[in-house]
Amino acid sequence: MYHETLILSSQISLVIKVLLKFGIDSNSLNGFVQALYVSMDQYLQGLFILANDAAAEVRKLVSS
């Protein structure tokens, strides 16, 4: 999971650099980052719920 987090972090950094290159203002960029953070938090919460699912197959799929 740590490796995936590093990859995601570098991808987010790349997106931010591209947005800055095209002249997006800092307020819009801040809003984008906040929305991304909220979405990522919801996504990770969902993964953790599925990782503790009663069905072994669900847990297996989440962890692979």
N, C-alpha and C positions, 0 to 999 in steps of 0.2 A: 504494500500500500504506500510506503514511503516513496518508492521509485515513481509510482503513478502521480503522487502529489508533486514531485519535482517536475515531472513532464508537464502537468497541468499548469503549474506556476510559470514555467518558461513559455508555454503557449499563450497564457494570459498576458505576459509581458510583451510578447510579440504583437498581439492584437492592440495593446495600448500604444506601442511605438508606431504602428501603422495609423491608428486614429490620430495621433499627434502629428504625424507626417502630413496628413490630409487636412490639417488645420482645425480639428475639432477643438472647441473652447474648453477650458478647464472645468467649468460648471457641468457641461454635458458629460465630460469624461468622468467626473466625480459621480454623477448619477448612474452612469454605466457601471462603474466599479461597485457601487452600492447595490445595484440590482443583481449584478453577478454574484456578489457575496451572499445575498439573501437566497438566491436560487441555488447556489452551491450548498448552503446550509440545509435547505429543504431536501435537496437530492441526497446528501450524506445521511440525514436523519432517516430517510426512506430506506437507504441501503442497510443501515444498522438495524432497522426493524426487520427487514427481510433476512438479514444474517442470523437473527434469532427466531426465525420462523419454525413452527413445529415440524414442517415437512423437510426431511433431509435433502430432498432433491432441490428445493428452493435455496437452502443454505449452500449447497454445492454450487449452484449456478451463480449465486451472488459472489462467492469467493473465487470463482475462476476467471 
